[in-house]
Amino acid sequence: MRKPRDYDNELKALEGKAKELKTRKVQQLGELVITTGADGLSADELAGALLVLAETKDAAKREAWAKRGAVFFRGKSRRSSPAPERDAGGNQTQPGSAQSPSGGTGAA
């Protein structure tokens, strides 16, 4: 006879993983704000700028921001780490955390 699944423990494990992923995402977003220099803005200014970005439907603007962000990350990787430490995507990996956010948009 098969052993019954312990759904409660599986659910707890999944909740733990989800919490860990959310924590990692928040940490990476904070690192992104600091890396771009946006930590010099007030919380109100940063929130307002992010709201404008999130509400923008213009595909051309979004694509331009994406390209600018990609250039920013490629430039940061080149300046701050030797070639063997960069991954194939050009994003810098940081000890104790996942890779730098990829595909992020730069704030304009």
Backbone as XML, in Angstrom:
<?xml version="1.0"?>
<chain id="A" units="angstrom">
  <residue number="1" name="MET">
    <atom name="N" x="0.842" y="-1.187" z="0.000"/>
    <atom name="CA" x="0.000" y="0.000" z="0.000"/>
    <atom name="C" x="0.887" y="1.250" z="0.000"/>
  </residue>
  <residue number="2" name="ARG">
    <atom name="N" x="0.462" y="2.247" z="-0.743"/>
    <atom name="CA" x="1.244" y="3.478" z="-0.848"/>
    <atom name="C" x="1.091" y="4.330" z="0.394"/>
  </residue>
  <residue number="3" name="LYS">
    <atom name="N" x="2.155" y="5.018" z="0.696"/>
    <atom name="CA" x="2.133" y="5.956" z="1.821"/>
    <atom name="C" x="1.339" y="7.200" z="1.398"/>
  </residue>
  <residue number="4" name="PRO">
    <atom name="N" x="0.389" y="7.644" z="2.211"/>
    <atom name="CA" x="-0.385" y="8.839" z="1.841"/>
    <atom name="C" x="0.499" y="10.095" z="1.852"/>
  </residue>
  <residue number="5" name="ARG">
    <atom name="N" x="0.194" y="11.012" z="0.948"/>
    <atom name="CA" x="0.955" y="12.266" z="0.881"/>
    <atom name="C" x="0.593" y="13.156" z="2.049"/>
  </residue>
  <residue number="6" name="ASP">
    <atom name="N" x="1.595" y="13.855" z="2.527"/>
    <atom name="CA" x="1.376" y="14.796" z="3.626"/>
    <atom name="C" x="1.215" y="16.190" z="3.010"/>
  </residue>
  <residue number="7" name="TYR">
    <atom name="N" x="-0.025" y="16.501" z="2.655"/>
    <atom name="CA" x="-0.306" y="17.767" z="1.975"/>
    <atom name="C" x="0.037" y="18.981" z="2.836"/>
  </residue>
  <residue number="8" name="ASP">
    <atom name="N" x="-0.143" y="18.871" z="4.134"/>
    <atom name="CA" x="0.162" y="20.007" z="5.010"/>
    <atom name="C" x="1.646" y="20.354" z="4.960"/>
  </residue>
  <residue number="9" name="ASN">
    <atom name="N" x="2.510" y="19.342" z="5.041"/>
    <atom name="CA" x="3.949" y="19.607" z="4.982"/>
    <atom name="C" x="4.367" y="20.107" z="3.603"/>
  </residue>
  <residue number="10" name="GLU">
    <atom name="N" x="3.767" y="19.553" z="2.555"/>
    <atom name="CA" x="4.085" y="20.023" z="1.208"/>
    <atom name="C" x="3.670" y="21.477" z="1.030"/>
  </residue>
  <residue number="11" name="LEU">
    <atom name="N" x="2.502" y="21.823" z="1.557"/>
    <atom name="CA" x="2.024" y="23.197" z="1.469"/>
    <atom name="C" x="2.935" y="24.145" z="2.237"/>
  </residue>
  <residue number="12" name="LYS">
    <atom name="N" x="3.367" y="23.733" z="3.425"/>
    <atom name="CA" x="4.290" y="24.559" z="4.220"/>
    <atom name="C" x="5.604" y="24.759" z="3.482"/>
  </residue>
  <residue number="13" name="ALA">
    <atom name="N" x="6.101" y="23.699" z="2.841"/>
    <atom name="CA" x="7.349" y="23.809" z="2.084"/>
    <atom name="C" x="7.191" y="24.779" z="0.926"/>
  </residue>
  <residue number="14" name="LEU">
    <atom name="N" x="6.075" y="24.690" z="0.212"/>
    <atom name="CA" x="5.829" y="25.608" z="-0.901"/>
    <atom name="C" x="5.693" y="27.049" z="-0.423"/>
  </residue>
  <residue number="15" name="GLU">
    <atom name="N" x="5.006" y="27.244" z="0.697"/>
    <atom name="CA" x="4.870" y="28.592" z="1.258"/>
    <atom name="C" x="6.230" y="29.150" z="1.650"/>
  </residue>
  <residue number="16" name="GLY">
    <atom name="N" x="7.085" y="28.304" z="2.203"/>
    <atom name="CA" x="8.436" y="28.734" z="2.563"/>
    <atom name="C" x="9.234" y="29.155" z="1.344"/>
  </residue>
  <residue number="17" name="LYS">
    <atom name="N" x="9.125" y="28.354" z="0.266"/>
    <atom name="CA" x="9.836" y="28.702" z="-0.967"/>
    <atom name="C" x="9.302" y="30.000" z="-1.554"/>
  </residue>
  <residue number="18" name="ALA">
    <atom name="N" x="7.990" y="30.183" z="-1.524"/>
    <atom name="CA" x="7.397" y="31.413" z="-2.054"/>
    <atom name="C" x="7.873" y="32.624" z="-1.260"/>
  </residue>
  <residue number="19" name="LYS">
    <atom name="N" x="7.940" y="32.477" z="0.055"/>
    <atom name="CA" x="8.410" y="33.580" z="0.898"/>
    <atom name="C" x="9.873" y="33.898" z="0.608"/>
  </residue>
  <residue number="20" name="GLU">
    <atom name="N" x="10.675" y="32.857" z="0.416"/>
    <atom name="CA" x="12.083" y="33.060" z="0.091"/>
    <atom name="C" x="12.248" y="33.782" z="-1.242"/>
  </residue>
  <residue number="21" name="LEU">
    <atom name="N" x="11.450" y="33.385" z="-2.246"/>
    <atom name="CA" x="11.513" y="34.050" z="-3.552"/>
    <atom name="C" x="11.086" y="35.508" z="-3.463"/>
  </residue>
  <residue number="22" name="LYS">
    <atom name="N" x="10.050" y="35.788" z="-2.686"/>
    <atom name="CA" x="9.596" y="37.166" z="-2.529"/>
    <atom name="C" x="10.660" y="38.003" z="-1.829"/>
  </residue>
  <residue number="23" name="THR">
    <atom name="N" x="11.283" y="37.426" z="-0.804"/>
    <atom name="CA" x="12.349" y="38.134" z="-0.089"/>
    <atom name="C" x="13.512" y="38.434" z="-1.027"/>
  </residue>
  <residue number="24" name="ARG">
    <atom name="N" x="13.883" y="37.454" z="-1.859"/>
    <atom name="CA" x="14.981" y="37.646" z="-2.811"/>
    <atom name="C" x="14.630" y="38.738" z="-3.815"/>
  </residue>
  <residue number="25" name="LYS">
    <atom name="N" x="13.383" y="38.737" z="-4.288"/>
    <atom name="CA" x="12.948" y="39.753" z="-5.254"/>
    <atom name="C" x="13.016" y="41.150" z="-4.640"/>
  </residue>
  <residue number="26" name="VAL">
    <atom name="N" x="12.541" y="41.288" z="-3.411"/>
    <atom name="CA" x="12.580" y="42.586" z="-2.736"/>
    <atom name="C" x="14.028" y="43.037" z="-2.559"/>
  </residue>
  <residue number="27" name="GLN">
    <atom name="N" x="14.913" y="42.117" z="-2.175"/>
    <atom name="CA" x="16.319" y="42.462" z="-2.002"/>
    <atom name="C" x="16.930" y="42.914" z="-3.325"/>
  </residue>
  <residue number="28" name="GLN">
    <atom name="N" x="16.615" y="42.194" z="-4.396"/>
    <atom name="CA" x="17.166" y="42.557" z="-5.704"/>
    <atom name="C" x="16.641" y="43.910" z="-6.175"/>
  </residue>
  <residue number="29" name="LEU">
    <atom name="N" x="15.378" y="44.202" z="-5.906"/>
    <atom name="CA" x="14.831" y="45.503" z="-6.282"/>
    <atom name="C" x="15.522" y="46.616" z="-5.489"/>
  </residue>
  <residue number="30" name="GLY">
    <atom name="N" x="15.779" y="46.368" z="-4.217"/>
    <atom name="CA" x="16.514" y="47.346" z="-3.414"/>
    <atom name="C" x="17.917" y="47.567" z="-3.952"/>
  </residue>
  <residue number="31" name="GLU">
    <atom name="N" x="18.579" y="46.467" z="-4.333"/>
    <atom name="CA" x="19.916" y="46.582" z="-4.910"/>
    <atom name="C" x="19.876" y="47.359" z="-6.222"/>
  </residue>
  <residue number="32" name="LEU">
    <atom name="N" x="18.821" y="47.148" z="-7.000"/>
    <atom name="CA" x="18.660" y="47.868" z="-8.262"/>
    <atom name="C" x="18.512" y="49.363" z="-8.018"/>
  </residue>
  <residue number="33" name="VAL">
    <atom name="N" x="17.716" y="49.734" z="-7.041"/>
    <atom name="CA" x="17.520" y="51.150" z="-6.708"/>
    <atom name="C" x="18.855" y="51.773" z="-6.303"/>
  </residue>
  <residue number="34" name="ILE">
    <atom name="N" x="19.622" y="51.063" z="-5.491"/>
    <atom name="CA" x="20.915" y="51.591" z="-5.037"/>
    <atom name="C" x="21.901" y="51.669" z="-6.196"/>
  </residue>
  <residue number="35" name="THR">
    <atom name="N" x="21.967" y="50.607" z="-6.999"/>
    <atom name="CA" x="22.926" y="50.552" z="-8.109"/>
    <atom name="C" x="22.691" y="51.654" z="-9.126"/>
  </residue>
  <residue number="36" name="THR">
    <atom name="N" x="21.431" y="51.968" z="-9.384"/>
    <atom name="CA" x="21.126" y="52.999" z="-10.378"/>
    <atom name="C" x="21.273" y="54.411" z="-9.822"/>
  </residue>
  <residue number="37" name="GLY">
    <atom name="N" x="21.464" y="54.529" z="-8.510"/>
    <atom name="CA" x="21.578" y="55.842" z="-7.897"/>
    <atom name="C" x="20.236" y="56.435" z="-7.523"/>
  </residue>
  <residue number="38" name="ALA">
    <atom name="N" x="19.162" y="55.677" z="-7.688"/>
    <atom name="CA" x="17.828" y="56.177" z="-7.385"/>
    <atom name="C" x="17.559" y="56.239" z="-5.879"/>
  </residue>
  <residue number="39" name="ASP">
    <atom name="N" x="18.488" y="55.718" z="-5.079"/>
    <atom name="CA" x="18.305" y="55.795" z="-3.628"/>
    <atom name="C" x="18.453" y="57.221" z="-3.117"/>
  </residue>
  <residue number="40" name="GLY">
    <atom name="N" x="18.898" y="58.118" z="-3.968"/>
    <atom name="CA" x="18.995" y="59.531" z="-3.610"/>
    <atom name="C" x="17.656" y="60.253" z="-3.719"/>
  </residue>
  <residue number="41" name="LEU">
    <atom name="N" x="16.696" y="59.599" z="-4.330"/>
    <atom name="CA" x="15.359" y="60.188" z="-4.461"/>
    <atom name="C" x="14.557" y="59.927" z="-3.194"/>
  </residue>
  <residue number="42" name="SER">
    <atom name="N" x="13.579" y="60.789" z="-2.943"/>
    <atom name="CA" x="12.684" y="60.520" z="-1.814"/>
    <atom name="C" x="11.768" y="59.358" z="-2.208"/>
  </residue>
  <residue number="43" name="ALA">
    <atom name="N" x="11.160" y="58.740" z="-1.228"/>
    <atom name="CA" x="10.242" y="57.628" z="-1.502"/>
    <atom name="C" x="9.086" y="58.092" z="-2.385"/>
  </residue>
  <residue number="44" name="ASP">
    <atom name="N" x="8.608" y="59.314" z="-2.164"/>
    <atom name="CA" x="7.517" y="59.847" z="-2.981"/>
    <atom name="C" x="7.945" y="60.030" z="-4.440"/>
  </residue>
  <residue number="45" name="GLU">
    <atom name="N" x="9.147" y="60.559" z="-4.651"/>
    <atom name="CA" x="9.650" y="60.760" z="-6.014"/>
    <atom name="C" x="9.837" y="59.415" z="-6.722"/>
  </residue>
  <residue number="46" name="LEU">
    <atom name="N" x="10.432" y="58.476" z="-6.015"/>
    <atom name="CA" x="10.668" y="57.161" z="-6.604"/>
    <atom name="C" x="9.348" y="56.464" z="-6.930"/>
  </residue>
  <residue number="47" name="ALA">
    <atom name="N" x="8.400" y="56.521" z="-6.010"/>
    <atom name="CA" x="7.093" y="55.903" z="-6.253"/>
    <atom name="C" x="6.397" y="56.565" z="-7.440"/>
  </residue>
  <residue number="48" name="GLY">
    <atom name="N" x="6.460" y="57.881" z="-7.536"/>
    <atom name="CA" x="5.838" y="58.588" z="-8.648"/>
    <atom name="C" x="6.456" y="58.201" z="-9.974"/>
  </residue>
  <residue number="49" name="ALA">
    <atom name="N" x="7.786" y="58.119" z="-10.016"/>
    <atom name="CA" x="8.463" y="57.733" z="-11.254"/>
    <atom name="C" x="8.100" y="56.306" z="-11.643"/>
  </residue>
  <residue number="50" name="LEU">
    <atom name="N" x="8.057" y="55.420" z="-10.674"/>
    <atom name="CA" x="7.709" y="54.029" z="-10.970"/>
    <atom name="C" x="6.261" y="53.897" z="-11.441"/>
  </residue>
  <residue number="51" name="LEU">
    <atom name="N" x="5.378" y="54.712" z="-10.877"/>
    <atom name="CA" x="3.983" y="54.691" z="-11.326"/>
    <atom name="C" x="3.866" y="55.123" z="-12.785"/>
  </residue>
  <residue number="52" name="VAL">
    <atom name="N" x="4.609" y="56.155" z="-13.158"/>
    <atom name="CA" x="4.601" y="56.607" z="-14.552"/>
    <atom name="C" x="5.119" y="55.498" z="-15.460"/>
  </residue>
  <residue number="53" name="LEU">
    <atom name="N" x="6.203" y="54.839" z="-15.039"/>
    <atom name="CA" x="6.747" y="53.745" z="-15.838"/>
    <atom name="C" x="5.743" y="52.608" z="-15.980"/>
  </residue>
  <residue number="54" name="ALA">
    <atom name="N" x="5.100" y="52.244" z="-14.884"/>
    <atom name="CA" x="4.145" y="51.129" z="-14.902"/>
    <atom name="C" x="2.914" y="51.451" z="-15.741"/>
  </residue>
  <residue number="55" name="GLU">
    <atom name="N" x="2.520" y="52.718" z="-15.782"/>
    <atom name="CA" x="1.320" y="53.118" z="-16.520"/>
    <atom name="C" x="1.588" y="53.351" z="-18.006"/>
  </residue>
  <residue number="56" name="THR">
    <atom name="N" x="2.854" y="53.432" z="-18.398"/>
    <atom name="CA" x="3.207" y="53.715" z="-19.783"/>
    <atom name="C" x="2.898" y="52.512" z="-20.664"/>
  </residue>
  <residue number="57" name="LYS">
    <atom name="N" x="2.114" y="52.746" z="-21.692"/>
    <atom name="CA" x="1.742" y="51.695" z="-22.644"/>
    <atom name="C" x="2.501" y="51.827" z="-23.963"/>
  </residue>
  <residue number="58" name="ASP">
    <atom name="N" x="3.230" y="52.939" z="-24.149"/>
    <atom name="CA" x="3.962" y="53.194" z="-25.389"/>
    <atom name="C" x="5.105" y="52.178" z="-25.532"/>
  </residue>
  <residue number="59" name="ALA">
    <atom name="N" x="4.946" y="51.271" z="-26.483"/>
    <atom name="CA" x="5.925" y="50.202" z="-26.680"/>
    <atom name="C" x="7.307" y="50.750" z="-27.041"/>
  </residue>
  <residue number="60" name="ALA">
    <atom name="N" x="7.363" y="51.824" z="-27.798"/>
    <atom name="CA" x="8.650" y="52.394" z="-28.196"/>
    <atom name="C" x="9.411" y="52.918" z="-26.981"/>
  </residue>
  <residue number="61" name="LYS">
    <atom name="N" x="8.699" y="53.599" z="-26.074"/>
    <atom name="CA" x="9.350" y="54.099" z="-24.859"/>
    <atom name="C" x="9.845" y="52.945" z="-24.000"/>
  </residue>
  <residue number="62" name="ARG">
    <atom name="N" x="9.010" y="51.920" z="-23.853"/>
    <atom name="CA" x="9.381" y="50.769" z="-23.023"/>
    <atom name="C" x="10.601" y="50.068" z="-23.608"/>
  </residue>
  <residue number="63" name="GLU">
    <atom name="N" x="10.635" y="49.931" z="-24.928"/>
    <atom name="CA" x="11.777" y="49.300" z="-25.581"/>
    <atom name="C" x="13.041" y="50.137" z="-25.390"/>
  </residue>
  <residue number="64" name="ALA">
    <atom name="N" x="12.916" y="51.445" z="-25.506"/>
    <atom name="CA" x="14.071" y="52.326" z="-25.293"/>
    <atom name="C" x="14.580" y="52.204" z="-23.859"/>
  </residue>
  <residue number="65" name="TRP">
    <atom name="N" x="13.661" y="52.145" z="-22.900"/>
    <atom name="CA" x="14.069" y="51.982" z="-21.495"/>
    <atom name="C" x="14.752" y="50.632" z="-21.276"/>
  </residue>
  <residue number="66" name="ALA">
    <atom name="N" x="14.228" y="49.594" z="-21.916"/>
    <atom name="CA" x="14.813" y="48.256" z="-21.782"/>
    <atom name="C" x="16.237" y="48.238" z="-22.346"/>
  </residue>
  <residue number="67" name="LYS">
    <atom name="N" x="16.419" y="48.876" z="-23.511"/>
    <atom name="CA" x="17.759" y="48.935" z="-24.110"/>
    <atom name="C" x="18.710" y="49.714" z="-23.212"/>
  </residue>
  <residue number="68" name="ARG">
    <atom name="N" x="18.245" y="50.824" z="-22.678"/>
    <atom name="CA" x="19.082" y="51.639" z="-21.787"/>
    <atom name="C" x="19.464" y="50.835" z="-20.544"/>
  </residue>
  <residue number="69" name="GLY">
    <atom name="N" x="18.511" y="50.076" z="-20.009"/>
    <atom name="CA" x="18.792" y="49.234" z="-18.847"/>
    <atom name="C" x="19.803" y="48.154" z="-19.167"/>
  </residue>
  <residue number="70" name="ALA">
    <atom name="N" x="19.664" y="47.524" z="-20.328"/>
    <atom name="CA" x="20.609" y="46.480" z="-20.726"/>
    <atom name="C" x="22.012" y="47.041" z="-20.872"/>
  </residue>
  <residue number="71" name="VAL">
    <atom name="N" x="22.123" y="48.222" z="-21.476"/>
    <atom name="CA" x="23.426" y="48.875" z="-21.621"/>
    <atom name="C" x="24.005" y="49.193" z="-20.248"/>
  </residue>
  <residue number="72" name="PHE">
    <atom name="N" x="23.159" y="49.652" z="-19.335"/>
    <atom name="CA" x="23.604" y="49.965" z="-17.982"/>
    <atom name="C" x="24.207" y="48.733" z="-17.315"/>
  </residue>
  <residue number="73" name="PHE">
    <atom name="N" x="23.514" y="47.595" z="-17.399"/>
    <atom name="CA" x="24.012" y="46.391" z="-16.746"/>
    <atom name="C" x="25.261" y="45.848" z="-17.419"/>
  </residue>
  <residue number="74" name="ARG">
    <atom name="N" x="25.334" y="45.921" z="-18.743"/>
    <atom name="CA" x="26.556" y="45.479" z="-19.417"/>
    <atom name="C" x="27.725" y="46.351" z="-19.017"/>
  </residue>
  <residue number="75" name="GLY">
    <atom name="N" x="27.504" y="47.649" z="-18.935"/>
    <atom name="CA" x="28.583" y="48.563" z="-18.546"/>
    <atom name="C" x="29.016" y="48.343" z="-17.115"/>
  </residue>
  <residue number="76" name="LYS">
    <atom name="N" x="28.077" y="48.119" z="-16.211"/>
    <atom name="CA" x="28.395" y="47.862" z="-14.804"/>
    <atom name="C" x="29.207" y="46.594" z="-14.660"/>
  </residue>
  <residue number="77" name="SER">
    <atom name="N" x="28.840" y="45.536" z="-15.387"/>
    <atom name="CA" x="29.538" y="44.266" z="-15.289"/>
    <atom name="C" x="30.973" y="44.401" z="-15.766"/>
  </residue>
  <residue number="78" name="ARG">
    <atom name="N" x="31.160" y="45.118" z="-16.845"/>
    <atom name="CA" x="32.499" y="45.287" z="-17.385"/>
    <atom name="C" x="33.395" y="46.052" z="-16.432"/>
  </residue>
  <residue number="79" name="ARG">
    <atom name="N" x="32.845" y="47.065" z="-15.789"/>
    <atom name="CA" x="33.666" y="47.887" z="-14.905"/>
    <atom name="C" x="33.919" y="47.240" z="-13.562"/>
  </residue>
  <residue number="80" name="SER">
    <atom name="N" x="32.988" y="46.414" z="-13.076"/>
    <atom name="CA" x="33.086" y="45.984" z="-11.692"/>
    <atom name="C" x="33.531" y="44.552" z="-11.487"/>
  </residue>
  <residue number="81" name="SER">
    <atom name="N" x="33.646" y="43.725" z="-12.539"/>
    <atom name="CA" x="34.095" y="42.361" z="-12.323"/>
    <atom name="C" x="34.895" y="41.868" z="-13.508"/>
  </residue>
  <residue number="82" name="PRO">
    <atom name="N" x="35.896" y="41.034" z="-13.231"/>
    <atom name="CA" x="36.666" y="40.455" z="-14.330"/>
    <atom name="C" x="35.800" y="39.497" z="-15.142"/>
  </residue>
  <residue number="83" name="ALA">
    <atom name="N" x="36.203" y="39.223" z="-16.369"/>
    <atom name="CA" x="35.412" y="38.407" z="-17.292"/>
    <atom name="C" x="34.974" y="37.058" z="-16.728"/>
  </residue>
  <residue number="84" name="PRO">
    <atom name="N" x="35.810" y="36.286" z="-16.026"/>
    <atom name="CA" x="35.366" y="34.977" z="-15.549"/>
    <atom name="C" x="34.191" y="35.041" z="-14.567"/>
  </residue>
  <residue number="85" name="GLU">
    <atom name="N" x="33.982" y="36.149" z="-13.904"/>
    <atom name="CA" x="32.907" y="36.260" z="-12.925"/>
    <atom name="C" x="31.581" y="36.666" z="-13.547"/>
  </residue>
  <residue number="86" name="ARG">
    <atom name="N" x="31.581" y="37.049" z="-14.830"/>
    <atom name="CA" x="30.332" y="37.436" z="-15.482"/>
    <atom name="C" x="29.689" y="36.206" z="-16.067"/>
  </residue>
  <residue number="87" name="ASP">
    <atom name="N" x="28.371" y="36.167" z="-16.053"/>
    <atom name="CA" x="27.674" y="35.057" z="-16.703"/>
    <atom name="C" x="27.480" y="35.377" z="-18.176"/>
  </residue>
  <residue number="88" name="ALA">
    <atom name="N" x="26.921" y="34.435" z="-18.913"/>
    <atom name="CA" x="26.779" y="34.598" z="-20.358"/>
    <atom name="C" x="25.909" y="35.789" z="-20.724"/>
  </residue>
  <residue number="89" name="GLY">
    <atom name="N" x="24.975" y="36.160" z="-19.860"/>
    <atom name="CA" x="24.084" y="37.270" z="-20.154"/>
    <atom name="C" x="24.692" y="38.621" z="-19.852"/>
  </residue>
  <residue number="90" name="GLY">
    <atom name="N" x="25.867" y="38.658" z="-19.245"/>
    <atom name="CA" x="26.505" y="39.918" z="-18.932"/>
    <atom name="C" x="26.070" y="40.495" z="-17.599"/>
  </residue>
  <residue number="91" name="ASN">
    <atom name="N" x="25.231" y="39.765" z="-16.855"/>
    <atom name="CA" x="24.804" y="40.253" z="-15.551"/>
    <atom name="C" x="25.799" y="39.815" z="-14.501"/>
  </residue>
  <residue number="92" name="GLN">
    <atom name="N" x="26.101" y="40.686" z="-13.584"/>
    <atom name="CA" x="27.030" y="40.383" z="-12.515"/>
    <atom name="C" x="26.331" y="39.535" z="-11.460"/>
  </residue>
  <residue number="93" name="THR">
    <atom name="N" x="26.994" y="38.456" z="-11.019"/>
    <atom name="CA" x="26.436" y="37.673" z="-9.928"/>
    <atom name="C" x="27.053" y="38.161" z="-8.638"/>
  </residue>
  <residue number="94" name="GLN">
    <atom name="N" x="26.255" y="38.161" z="-7.596"/>
    <atom name="CA" x="26.723" y="38.664" z="-6.325"/>
    <atom name="C" x="26.716" y="37.554" z="-5.308"/>
  </residue>
  <residue number="95" name="PRO">
    <atom name="N" x="27.762" y="37.461" z="-4.464"/>
    <atom name="CA" x="27.786" y="36.420" z="-3.452"/>
    <atom name="C" x="26.597" y="36.555" z="-2.515"/>
  </residue>
  <residue number="96" name="GLY">
    <atom name="N" x="26.006" y="35.435" z="-2.157"/>
    <atom name="CA" x="24.910" y="35.445" z="-1.195"/>
    <atom name="C" x="23.568" y="35.825" z="-1.790"/>
  </residue>
  <residue number="97" name="SER">
    <atom name="N" x="23.489" y="36.020" z="-3.080"/>
    <atom name="CA" x="22.207" y="36.361" z="-3.687"/>
    <atom name="C" x="22.143" y="35.755" z="-5.070"/>
  </residue>
  <residue number="98" name="ALA">
    <atom name="N" x="20.988" y="35.801" z="-5.658"/>
    <atom name="CA" x="20.810" y="35.324" z="-7.020"/>
    <atom name="C" x="21.414" y="36.347" z="-7.963"/>
  </residue>
  <residue number="99" name="GLN">
    <atom name="N" x="21.310" y="36.076" z="-9.230"/>
    <atom name="CA" x="21.855" y="36.994" z="-10.215"/>
    <atom name="C" x="21.156" y="38.344" z="-10.134"/>
  </residue>
  <residue number="100" name="SER">
    <atom name="N" x="21.865" y="39.357" z="-10.630"/>
    <atom name="CA" x="21.269" y="40.680" z="-10.712"/>
    <atom name="C" x="20.007" y="40.600" z="-11.545"/>
  </residue>
  <residue number="101" name="PRO">
    <atom name="N" x="19.014" y="41.440" z="-11.281"/>
    <atom name="CA" x="17.782" y="41.383" z="-12.060"/>
    <atom name="C" x="18.074" y="41.569" z="-13.545"/>
  </residue>
  <residue number="102" name="SER">
    <atom name="N" x="17.538" y="40.692" z="-14.353"/>
    <atom name="CA" x="17.763" y="40.817" z="-15.781"/>
    <atom name="C" x="16.493" y="41.302" z="-16.444"/>
  </residue>
  <residue number="103" name="GLY">
    <atom name="N" x="16.661" y="41.999" z="-17.502"/>
    <atom name="CA" x="15.513" y="42.496" z="-18.221"/>
    <atom name="C" x="14.853" y="43.686" z="-17.543"/>
  </residue>
  <residue number="104" name="GLY">
    <atom name="N" x="15.513" y="44.224" z="-16.545"/>
    <atom name="CA" x="14.953" y="45.377" z="-15.845"/>
    <atom name="C" x="14.995" y="46.603" z="-16.704"/>
  </residue>
  <residue number="105" name="THR">
    <atom name="N" x="14.134" y="47.555" z="-16.399"/>
    <atom name="CA" x="14.126" y="48.794" z="-17.161"/>
    <atom name="C" x="14.806" y="49.869" z="-16.346"/>
  </residue>
  <residue number="106" name="GLY">
    <atom name="N" x="15.534" y="50.728" z="-16.998"/>
    <atom name="CA" x="16.165" y="51.851" z="-16.317"/>
    <atom name="C" x="15.179" y="52.981" z="-16.133"/>
  </residue>
  <residue number="107" name="ALA">
    <atom name="N" x="15.248" y="53.662" z="-15.012"/>
    <atom name="CA" x="14.358" y="54.787" z="-14.784"/>
    <atom name="C" x="14.885" y="55.997" z="-15.547"/>
  </residue>
  <residue number="108" name="ALA">
    <atom name="N" x="14.028" y="56.678" z="-16.238"/>
    <atom name="CA" x="14.437" y="57.861" z="-16.994"/>
    <atom name="C" x="13.874" y="59.100" z="-16.356"/>
  </residue>
</chain>
